[in-house]
Amino acid sequence: MKASFKLAGVLGMLACSAAWAADVDKAAAESLIKQSGCGKCHSVSAKKVGPSYKDTAARLKGKPDAADELYKHLTTNPTVKVDGADEKHPSLKSTNEADVKNVVNYILAQ
């Protein structure tokens, strides 16, 4: 009985991951990232004011809700700490779900 619940949990996590699994259009993701001004605080591999995409991907690795968490962060203007002060994190300059998911997948692929 317990094994059935564990299996159901694992299958549920895989289903959530599969919903996000997609090929990344690297050029489109990089274009939206540039258009949104993300490079001011982030880069692929070096820490700037904010974490690098590689650090973000490593922090979220293995979390079943990683894509959803990052999607929410990129679309809801959360408050973040910048040099010890609270600041609103800008959203991506697109409300197109496919565009945002592409950027999420791009970051998580780092």
C-alpha positions in Angstrom: 0.0 0.0 0.0 2.8 2.5 0.9 4.6 1.6 -2.2 1.5 2.5 -4.3 1.4 6.0 -2.7 5.1 6.5 -3.3 4.8 5.4 -6.9 1.8 7.7 -7.4 3.9 10.6 -5.9 6.8 9.9 -8.2 4.5 9.6 -11.3 2.9 12.9 -10.3 6.2 14.7 -10.1 7.2 13.3 -13.5 4.0 14.5 -15.0 4.6 18.0 -13.6 8.1 17.9 -15.0 7.0 16.6 -18.4 4.5 19.5 -18.6 7.5 21.9 -18.6 10.0 19.7 -20.5 10.5 21.3 -23.9 13.2 22.2 -26.4 14.6 25.6 -25.6 14.7 28.3 -28.3 18.0 29.7 -27.1 17.9 32.7 -29.4 14.4 33.7 -28.4 15.1 33.2 -24.7 18.3 35.3 -24.9 16.4 38.0 -26.9 13.6 38.3 -24.3 16.2 38.3 -21.5 18.0 41.1 -23.2 14.8 43.1 -24.0 13.7 42.7 -20.4 17.0 44.1 -19.1 17.9 41.0 -17.1 21.6 41.4 -17.9 21.8 44.4 -15.6 21.7 42.1 -12.6 22.2 38.5 -14.0 24.4 36.6 -16.3 24.7 33.0 -17.4 27.6 32.1 -15.2 28.9 35.1 -13.2 27.2 36.5 -10.1 26.3 40.1 -10.5 23.8 42.0 -8.4 21.6 38.9 -8.6 22.5 35.2 -9.0 23.8 33.7 -12.2 21.4 31.5 -14.2 23.7 28.6 -13.5 23.4 29.3 -9.7 19.7 29.6 -10.0 19.4 26.3 -11.9 21.6 24.6 -9.3 19.5 25.9 -6.5 16.3 24.6 -8.1 17.7 21.3 -9.4 15.7 18.4 -8.2 12.8 20.5 -6.9 9.5 19.2 -8.5 8.1 22.7 -8.6 11.2 24.4 -9.9 9.7 25.6 -13.2 6.6 26.9 -11.5 8.6 28.7 -8.8 10.8 30.4 -11.5 7.8 31.2 -13.7 6.1 32.9 -10.7 9.3 34.8 -9.9 9.7 36.1 -13.5 6.0 37.2 -13.8 4.8 38.6 -10.4 7.4 41.3 -9.5 8.4 39.8 -6.2 10.3 41.8 -3.6 14.0 40.8 -3.5 17.0 42.1 -1.5 19.5 44.2 -3.4 22.4 45.5 -1.4 20.4 45.0 1.7 17.4 47.0 0.5 14.0 45.6 -0.6 13.4 46.1 -4.3 10.7 44.9 -6.8 12.1 42.4 -9.2 11.0 43.4 -12.7 8.9 40.9 -14.7 9.9 39.7 -18.2 8.7 42.0 -21.0 6.3 39.4 -22.3 3.0 38.1 -21.0 3.0 35.3 -23.6 3.1 32.0 -21.6 5.2 30.2 -24.2 7.8 33.0 -24.2 8.1 33.0 -20.4 8.2 29.1 -20.3 11.0 29.2 -22.9 13.0 31.6 -20.7 12.3 29.4 -17.6 13.5 26.3 -19.5 16.6 28.2 -20.7 17.6 29.2 -17.2 16.9 25.7 -15.7 19.0 24.2 -18.5 22.1 26.1 -17.4 
